[in-house]
Amino acid sequence: MMPGDFNLSQHFKTCSLTAICSLILCSSIWGESPLEQPERAIPQLKEILDSAGKNAPSLIEQNYLREEADQRLKQAKSSYYPSVDLRANLGYRQEYRSGGAEDTSNFGLNYSAQLTRPLYHWGAIEARIEQARIDNDVQALEYLQNTQQIYRDIRSDYLTLLLNATSLNNEQLKKSLLENDIERLRGDYQAGNISELEYETKVLDLQNSLLIIQSIQRDQQRIIARFKQNAGWSDQLELEAGVPSVDLDRLNNWLKGNESYFSSEESLEGLIIQQAIKRQNEELTIIQARQRPLVNFAASVSQGQSNTSTQNNVTTLSLFGGVSVSWNIFDGFRTKHQKIEAKLAKRRLEAHLDRLSEDLNLEQQNMLDQMQAQVDKTKVLEKRFQLQNRSFSTSQNDAQSGRLSTSDLNQAKLELEELKLDLMESRAVLLMHISDYLDLTQPELRSVAQN
C-alpha cells in the first residue's frame, strides 16, 4: 500500500450565540444513537480539539471578526445619542445689499455649536441596529461553522497519522524480511542455484521498500506540520495506539431503524439564511424611510460679528432650539430601484431556504447509505482479521515445533499486519463518516455551546 492512500479527506466532501446554540440543541438529532465523535475514544485527540478552540489561528482570526461585528452593533446604537458639531470660521466677509442699502465688510471670528438628535425616522434607526445585531449573530454562526471544519480537519489528520504510523511499521517489517531474504539468497546466487533475475528482483523490492519508507516519513512530517498549524498544538503526538473500533452491531441496528428527518432550520446554513432574510426585511424599512420626512430635535448656539445700522463688527450671539424636518422628494428613482433589489434578494433567499431542507435530507440519506456500506465492509474485514489471527496462531505453534521456518512465520506475520492495516483504514473511514453525519445534524454544537 503506497503512502498517501490514507489521506482521509479524499474520502469525503469537503439573536445571540447562546440563543442560537439553544435553538440548535433543542432541535438536533441526538437521542440515543450510538454515534460518537472519534475523540470520545482517543483522549489525546480530545485534548487537541479543546486546545484548538483557543489556539487555532483561523479561530483566533474569527474572534476578531466577531469583535468587529460587536463594534458595528455599538456604532448602530450610537444613533440614539445626540450628536454635537462645532464649527469656527476666521476670515473676511463681504455683504452686498440691494435697494440702496450700503454694502458692508468685516474681518473676524465666527463659531457655532449645533446639537441634533433623531426624533422619528420611521423605524430606520431601529432597523440599522437590528441589522447590526443580525450581523453579530451571523458572525457567531460562522464561527461555529469554522470550528466544525477545523475540528473535522484535525480528526482526519490525526486518524491519517495513526494509519501512516502503522503503515510505516509494516513497511519496516517488510524491509527487514527482504534484507533477510537477500542475505539468504546471496549465497544461492553466487553458487548458481538461483538466477540473476530472481536475485535482482529481490534487491529492487528492497529498494522500493526503502523509498516507500522515506515517502511515508515525509508525508508524516508534512501532515504533522499542517496539523500543528490547524490545531495550534505544540506538544508531542502519541501515535502508537491504533484506530479505535466501533460497536458495529449496535450501529448497524441504529442505521436500519433510522428514519430521522430534520429541516433547514436545524442546520447552520439554514440559520444563516434566515438571518439574511431578516436583514433584508430591515433593509426594506431603511429604504422606505429615505423618502419620508425625517424629524430631528435641533439646538444651536453661534457667535460672530455683523454690521448694524449704527455700528460695524458687532459681536452677536444667536440661540436656537426646536424641531427640524428633512424630506427627500426625488432622488432620480434610486430609492425605487433599491427597494426592488432588496425584495428580489429576499425572494432569492426564501427560495434557497425552501430548497435547502430537501438538499439536506438527500445529503443525510447519502451519508447514512455510505455509513451502512462502510459498516458492512468493516464487519467483513473484522471477520477476515479474526480468521487470519487464528491462522497466525497456528503458524506460531508450527514454528515452535519446527514444522514452519522463521521466514515463513515472518511472512505470515506481515500478511496479518497488512490485513490489520486494512481494517484500521476501514474503521477510520467509518469514524469520519460518523463525524460528518454528526456535523450535518449539529450535535457537535453541544460541546461548543458548553464551552
C-alpha positions as CSV (number, residue, x, y, z in Angstrom):
1,M,0.0,0.0,0.0
2,M,1.6,3.3,-1.1
3,P,1.9,6.3,1.1
4,G,-0.8,8.9,0.6
5,D,-3.5,6.3,0.5
6,F,-4.6,7.3,4.0
7,N,-5.5,10.9,3.4
8,L,-9.0,10.6,4.8
9,S,-10.1,14.0,3.5
10,Q,-10.2,12.4,0.0
11,H,-13.0,10.1,1.1
12,F,-15.4,12.9,1.9
13,K,-16.7,16.3,0.6
14,T,-15.1,18.8,2.0
15,C,-30.1,36.6,18.1
16,S,-27.0,35.8,20.3
17,L,-24.6,32.9,20.3
18,T,-26.3,31.3,23.4
19,A,-29.8,31.6,21.8
20,I,-28.6,30.2,18.6
21,C,-26.9,27.2,20.3
22,S,-30.0,26.6,22.4
23,L,-32.2,26.6,19.2
24,I,-29.9,24.1,17.5
25,L,-29.5,21.8,20.5
26,C,-33.3,21.7,21.1
27,S,-33.8,20.5,17.5
28,S,-30.8,18.3,17.0
29,I,-31.0,14.7,16.1
30,W,-29.2,13.3,19.1
31,G,-31.4,10.9,21.0
32,E,-29.9,7.5,22.0
33,S,-27.9,6.9,18.8
34,P,-24.6,5.1,19.1
35,L,-22.9,7.8,17.0
36,E,-19.9,9.4,18.7
37,Q,-17.0,11.6,17.5
38,P,-13.6,9.8,17.4
39,E,-12.3,11.9,20.3
40,R,-14.6,10.0,22.7
41,A,-12.3,7.0,22.3
42,I,-9.0,8.9,21.8
43,P,-8.1,11.0,24.8
44,Q,-5.2,13.0,23.2
45,L,-7.4,13.9,20.2
46,K,-9.9,15.4,22.7
47,E,-7.2,17.4,24.3
48,I,-6.1,18.7,20.9
49,L,-9.6,19.7,20.0
50,D,-10.0,21.5,23.3
51,S,-6.8,23.3,22.6
52,A,-7.8,24.2,19.1
53,G,-10.8,26.1,20.3
54,K,-8.4,28.5,22.0
55,N,-5.2,28.3,19.9
56,A,-6.3,27.5,16.3
57,P,-5.1,30.5,14.1
58,S,-8.2,30.6,12.0
59,L,-10.4,30.7,15.1
60,I,-8.3,33.5,16.6
61,E,-8.9,35.4,13.4
62,Q,-12.6,34.6,13.5
63,N,-12.7,36.1,17.0
64,Y,-11.5,39.4,15.6
65,L,-14.4,39.3,13.1
66,R,-16.8,38.7,15.9
67,E,-15.4,41.6,17.9
68,E,-15.7,43.8,14.7
69,A,-19.3,42.9,14.4
70,D,-19.9,43.7,18.1
71,Q,-18.3,47.2,17.5
72,R,-20.6,47.7,14.5
73,L,-23.6,47.0,16.7
74,K,-22.4,49.6,19.2
75,Q,-21.9,52.1,16.3
76,A,-25.5,51.5,15.3
77,K,-26.8,52.0,18.8
78,S,-25.0,55.4,19.0
79,S,-27.7,56.8,16.7
80,Y,-29.9,57.1,19.8
81,Y,-27.5,59.6,21.3
82,P,-27.4,63.3,20.4
83,S,-24.6,64.5,18.2
84,V,-22.7,67.8,18.7
85,D,-20.8,69.6,16.0
86,L,-18.5,72.6,16.5
87,R,-17.7,75.0,13.7
88,A,-15.4,78.0,13.5
89,N,-14.6,80.5,10.7
90,L,-11.9,83.2,10.7
91,G,-11.7,85.4,7.7
92,Y,-13.0,88.3,5.6
93,R,-16.7,88.6,4.9
94,Q,-18.3,90.9,2.2
95,E,-22.0,91.6,2.2
96,Y,-23.9,93.2,-0.7
97,R,-27.2,94.8,-0.1
98,S,-29.9,95.8,-2.6
99,G,-32.4,98.6,-2.5
100,G,-29.8,101.3,-2.0
101,A,-28.6,99.9,1.3
102,E,-24.9,100.2,2.0
103,D,-22.6,97.2,1.3
104,T,-20.5,96.2,4.3
105,S,-17.5,94.1,5.0
106,N,-15.8,92.8,8.1
107,F,-12.9,90.6,9.3
108,G,-13.5,88.4,12.3
109,L,-14.1,85.1,14.0
110,N,-17.4,83.2,13.8
111,Y,-18.1,80.0,15.6
112,S,-21.1,77.8,16.4
113,A,-22.2,74.6,18.2
114,Q,-25.1,72.5,17.0
115,L,-26.8,69.6,18.7
116,T,-29.1,67.2,16.9
117,R,-31.0,64.1,18.0
118,P,-33.3,61.9,15.8
119,L,-36.9,62.0,17.0
120,Y,-38.8,60.0,14.3
121,H,-37.2,58.2,11.3
122,W,-39.9,55.7,10.5
123,G,-38.1,52.8,12.2
124,A,-34.9,53.3,10.1
125,I,-32.7,53.7,13.2
126,E,-34.1,50.6,14.9
127,A,-33.7,48.7,11.6
128,R,-30.0,49.6,11.4
129,I,-29.5,48.5,15.0
130,E,-31.3,45.2,14.2
131,Q,-29.1,44.7,11.1
132,A,-26.0,45.1,13.2
133,R,-27.4,42.6,15.8
134,I,-28.1,40.2,12.9
135,D,-24.6,40.6,11.6
136,N,-23.3,39.8,15.1
137,D,-25.4,36.6,15.2
138,V,-24.2,35.6,11.7
139,Q,-20.6,36.0,12.9
140,A,-21.3,33.7,15.8
141,L,-22.8,31.1,13.4
142,E,-19.9,31.4,11.0
143,Y,-17.6,30.9,14.0
144,L,-19.3,27.7,14.7
145,Q,-19.1,26.6,11.1
146,N,-15.4,27.4,11.0
147,T,-15.0,25.5,14.3
148,Q,-16.7,22.4,12.8
149,Q,-14.5,22.5,9.7
150,I,-11.3,22.8,11.8
151,Y,-12.3,20.0,14.1
152,R,-13.1,17.8,11.1
153,D,-9.6,18.5,9.5
154,I,-7.9,17.8,12.9
155,R,-9.8,14.5,13.2
156,S,-9.0,13.5,9.7
157,D,-5.3,14.4,10.0
158,Y,-5.0,12.6,13.4
159,L,-6.5,9.4,12.1
160,T,-4.3,9.7,9.0
161,L,-1.2,10.0,11.2
162,L,-2.3,6.8,13.1
163,L,-2.7,4.9,9.9
164,N,0.6,6.2,8.5
165,A,2.4,5.1,11.7
166,T,1.0,1.6,11.3
167,S,1.9,1.6,7.6
168,L,5.4,2.7,8.5
169,N,5.8,-0.2,11.0
170,N,4.6,-2.7,8.4
171,E,6.9,-1.4,5.7
172,Q,9.8,-1.6,8.1
173,L,8.9,-5.2,8.9
174,K,8.7,-5.9,5.2
175,K,12.1,-4.3,4.7
176,S,13.6,-6.4,7.4
177,L,12.2,-9.6,5.8
178,L,13.6,-8.5,2.4
179,E,17.0,-7.9,3.9
180,N,17.0,-11.4,5.4
181,D,15.8,-12.9,2.1
182,I,18.6,-11.1,0.2
183,E,21.2,-12.2,2.7
184,R,20.0,-15.8,2.3
185,L,19.7,-15.7,-1.4
186,R,23.1,-14.1,-1.9
187,G,24.9,-17.4,-1.3
188,D,22.5,-19.3,-3.6
189,Y,23.0,-16.7,-6.3
190,Q,26.8,-16.9,-6.0
191,A,26.6,-20.7,-6.0
192,G,24.4,-20.5,-9.2
193,N,21.4,-22.1,-7.5
194,I,19.1,-19.2,-8.4
195,S,19.0,-16.9,-11.5
196,E,20.3,-13.3,-11.6
197,L,16.7,-12.2,-12.4
198,E,15.3,-13.7,-9.2
199,Y,18.1,-12.2,-7.0
200,E,17.9,-8.7,-8.7
201,T,14.1,-8.7,-8.3
202,K,14.5,-9.1,-4.5
203,V,17.1,-6.3,-4.5
204,L,14.7,-4.0,-6.3
205,D,11.9,-4.9,-3.9
206,L,14.2,-3.8,-1.1
207,Q,15.0,-0.5,-2.8
208,N,11.3,0.1,-3.4
209,S,10.5,-0.6,0.3
210,L,13.2,1.9,1.3
211,L,11.6,4.5,-1.0
212,I,8.2,3.9,0.4
213,I,9.5,4.3,4.0
214,Q,11.1,7.6,3.1
215,S,7.9,8.7,1.4
216,I,5.7,7.8,4.4
217,Q,8.1,9.6,6.7
218,R,8.0,12.8,4.6
219,D,4.2,12.5,4.4
220,Q,4.0,12.1,8.1
221,Q,6.2,15.2,8.7
222,R,4.1,17.3,6.3
223,I,0.8,16.2,8.0
224,I,2.2,16.9,11.4
225,A,3.2,20.4,10.4
226,R,-0.2,21.1,8.9
227,F,-1.9,19.5,11.9
228,K,0.0,21.7,14.4
229,Q,-0.8,24.8,12.3
230,N,-4.5,24.0,12.1
231,A,-4.8,23.0,15.8
232,G,-2.2,25.3,17.3
233,W,-0.8,22.2,19.1
234,S,2.9,22.1,20.1
235,D,3.1,19.1,22.3
236,Q,4.3,15.6,21.3
237,L,1.8,13.5,19.4
238,E,1.1,10.0,20.6
239,L,0.7,7.8,17.5
240,E,1.3,4.3,18.9
241,A,-2.4,3.4,19.5
242,G,-4.4,2.1,16.7
243,V,-7.7,3.4,15.3
244,P,-10.5,2.6,17.9
245,S,-13.2,0.1,17.0
246,V,-16.9,0.8,16.7
247,D,-19.7,-1.3,18.0
248,L,-20.8,-2.4,14.5
249,D,-23.8,-4.4,15.6
250,R,-25.3,-1.6,17.6
251,L,-24.5,0.9,14.8
252,N,-26.0,-1.5,12.2
253,N,-29.3,-1.8,14.2
254,W,-29.5,2.0,14.6
255,L,-28.9,2.5,10.8
256,K,-31.7,0.1,9.9
257,G,-34.2,1.7,12.2
258,N,-33.2,5.3,11.5
259,E,-36.0,7.4,10.0
260,S,-34.9,10.8,11.3
261,Y,-35.7,14.0,9.4
262,F,-34.6,17.5,10.0
263,S,-35.4,20.7,8.3
264,S,-33.2,23.6,7.1
265,E,-34.0,25.5,10.4
266,E,-31.9,22.9,12.2
267,S,-28.7,23.5,10.2
268,L,-26.1,26.2,10.4
269,E,-26.6,27.1,6.8
270,G,-30.3,27.4,7.3
271,L,-29.9,29.6,10.3
272,I,-27.6,31.9,8.4
273,I,-30.1,32.2,5.5
274,Q,-32.9,33.0,8.0
275,Q,-30.7,35.8,9.5
276,A,-30.1,37.1,5.9
277,I,-33.8,37.2,5.3
278,K,-34.4,39.2,8.5
279,R,-31.6,41.6,7.4
280,Q,-33.4,42.2,4.1
281,N,-36.6,43.0,5.9
282,E,-34.8,45.6,7.9
283,E,-33.1,46.9,4.7
284,L,-36.6,47.5,3.3
285,T,-37.6,49.5,6.3
286,I,-34.4,51.7,5.9
287,I,-35.0,52.2,2.2
288,Q,-38.7,53.2,2.7
289,A,-37.7,55.8,5.3
290,R,-35.4,57.6,2.9
291,Q,-38.3,59.3,1.1
292,R,-40.3,60.1,4.1
293,P,-40.0,63.3,6.3
294,L,-37.3,62.7,9.0
295,V,-37.9,64.6,12.2
296,N,-35.0,65.6,14.5
297,F,-34.6,67.8,17.5
298,A,-32.0,70.5,17.0
299,A,-30.4,73.1,19.2
300,S,-27.6,75.5,18.2
301,V,-25.6,78.4,19.6
302,S,-23.5,80.7,17.4
303,Q,-21.4,83.8,17.9
304,G,-20.0,86.0,15.2
305,Q,-19.6,89.6,14.1
306,S,-22.0,91.6,12.0
307,N,-22.7,95.2,11.0
308,T,-25.7,97.1,12.2
309,S,-27.2,100.5,11.1
310,T,-25.3,102.2,14.0
311,Q,-22.1,100.1,14.3
312,N,-19.9,97.7,12.4
313,N,-18.3,94.5,13.7
314,V,-20.8,93.9,16.4
315,T,-20.4,90.7,18.3
316,T,-23.7,88.8,18.0
317,L,-24.8,85.6,20.0
318,S,-27.7,83.6,18.4
319,L,-29.5,80.7,20.1
320,F,-31.9,78.2,18.5
321,G,-33.9,75.2,19.8
322,G,-36.7,73.3,18.1
323,V,-37.6,70.7,15.6
324,S,-36.1,70.3,12.2
325,V,-37.6,68.3,9.3
326,S,-35.8,67.0,6.2
327,W,-37.6,65.3,3.3
328,N,-36.1,63.9,0.2
329,I,-38.7,64.4,-2.5
330,F,-36.9,63.0,-5.6
331,D,-33.5,61.2,-5.9
332,G,-33.6,60.0,-9.6
333,F,-35.6,56.8,-8.8
334,R,-32.6,55.5,-6.8
335,T,-34.7,54.6,-3.8
336,K,-37.3,52.8,-6.0
337,H,-34.6,50.5,-7.5
338,Q,-33.0,49.9,-4.2
339,K,-36.4,48.7,-2.9
340,I,-36.8,46.4,-5.9
341,E,-33.3,45.0,-5.4
342,A,-34.0,44.3,-1.7
343,K,-37.2,42.5,-2.5
344,L,-35.6,40.3,-5.1
345,A,-32.8,39.4,-2.7
346,K,-35.3,38.4,-0.1
347,R,-37.2,36.2,-2.6
348,R,-34.0,34.6,-3.7
349,L,-33.0,33.8,-0.1
350,E,-36.5,32.4,0.7
351,A,-36.3,30.2,-2.4
352,H,-32.9,28.9,-1.3
353,L,-34.3,28.2,2.2
354,D,-37.3,26.3,0.8
355,R,-34.9,24.1,-1.3
356,L,-32.4,23.6,1.5
357,S,-34.4,21.1,3.5
358,E,-34.7,18.8,0.6
359,D,-31.0,19.1,-0.2
360,L,-30.0,18.5,3.4
361,N,-32.2,15.4,3.7
362,L,-30.8,14.0,0.4
363,E,-27.3,14.6,1.8
364,Q,-28.3,13.0,5.1
365,Q,-29.6,9.9,3.3
366,N,-26.5,9.7,1.2
367,M,-24.4,9.8,4.4
368,L,-26.5,7.1,6.0
369,D,-26.0,4.9,2.9
370,Q,-22.3,5.4,2.9
371,M,-22.2,4.6,6.6
372,Q,-24.1,1.4,6.1
373,A,-21.8,0.3,3.3
374,Q,-18.7,1.1,5.4
375,V,-20.2,-0.9,8.4
376,D,-20.7,-3.9,6.1
377,K,-17.2,-3.6,4.7
378,T,-15.7,-3.3,8.2
379,K,-17.6,-6.3,9.5
380,V,-16.2,-8.4,6.7
381,L,-12.6,-7.2,7.4
382,E,-13.0,-7.9,11.1
383,K,-14.1,-11.5,10.4
384,R,-11.2,-11.9,8.0
385,F,-8.8,-10.5,10.6
386,Q,-10.1,-12.9,13.2
387,L,-9.6,-15.8,10.9
388,Q,-6.1,-14.6,9.9
389,N,-5.2,-14.1,13.5
390,R,-6.2,-17.7,14.3
391,S,-4.2,-18.9,11.3
392,F,-1.2,-16.9,12.6
393,S,-1.5,-18.6,16.0
394,T,-1.4,-21.9,14.3
395,S,1.7,-20.8,12.4
396,Q,3.4,-19.8,15.6
397,N,2.7,-23.2,17.1
398,D,4.1,-24.8,14.0
399,A,7.2,-22.6,14.2
400,Q,7.8,-23.6,17.8
401,S,7.6,-27.3,16.9
402,G,9.9,-26.9,14.0
403,R,7.3,-27.5,11.3
404,L,7.5,-23.9,9.9
405,S,10.5,-21.8,9.1
406,T,11.2,-18.5,10.7
407,S,11.0,-16.9,7.3
408,D,7.5,-18.3,6.6
409,L,6.4,-17.2,10.1
410,N,7.6,-13.7,9.5
411,Q,5.8,-13.7,6.2
412,A,2.6,-14.8,7.9
413,K,3.0,-12.0,10.4
414,L,3.4,-9.5,7.7
415,E,0.2,-10.6,6.0
416,L,-1.6,-10.3,9.3
417,E,-0.3,-6.8,9.9
418,E,-1.3,-5.8,6.4
419,L,-4.8,-7.1,6.9
420,K,-4.9,-5.2,10.3
421,L,-3.9,-2.0,8.5
422,D,-6.8,-2.5,6.0
423,L,-9.1,-3.0,9.0
424,M,-7.8,0.1,10.7
425,E,-8.3,2.1,7.5
426,S,-11.8,0.9,7.2
427,R,-12.5,1.9,10.8
428,A,-11.0,5.3,10.2
429,V,-13.2,5.9,7.2
430,L,-16.3,4.8,9.2
431,L,-15.3,7.2,12.0
432,M,-15.1,10.1,9.6
433,H,-18.5,9.1,8.0
434,I,-19.9,9.3,11.5
435,S,-18.2,12.6,12.2
436,D,-19.5,14.1,9.0
437,Y,-23.1,12.9,9.8
438,L,-22.9,14.4,13.3
439,D,-21.6,17.7,11.9
440,L,-24.5,17.8,9.5
441,T,-27.1,17.1,12.2
442,Q,-25.5,19.5,14.6
443,P,-24.7,17.6,17.9
444,E,-21.1,19.0,17.6
445,L,-22.5,22.3,18.8
446,R,-23.3,20.7,22.1
447,S,-19.6,20.9,23.1
448,V,-19.2,24.3,21.5
449,A,-22.2,25.8,23.4
450,Q,-21.0,24.3,26.7
451,N,-17.5,25.9,26.2
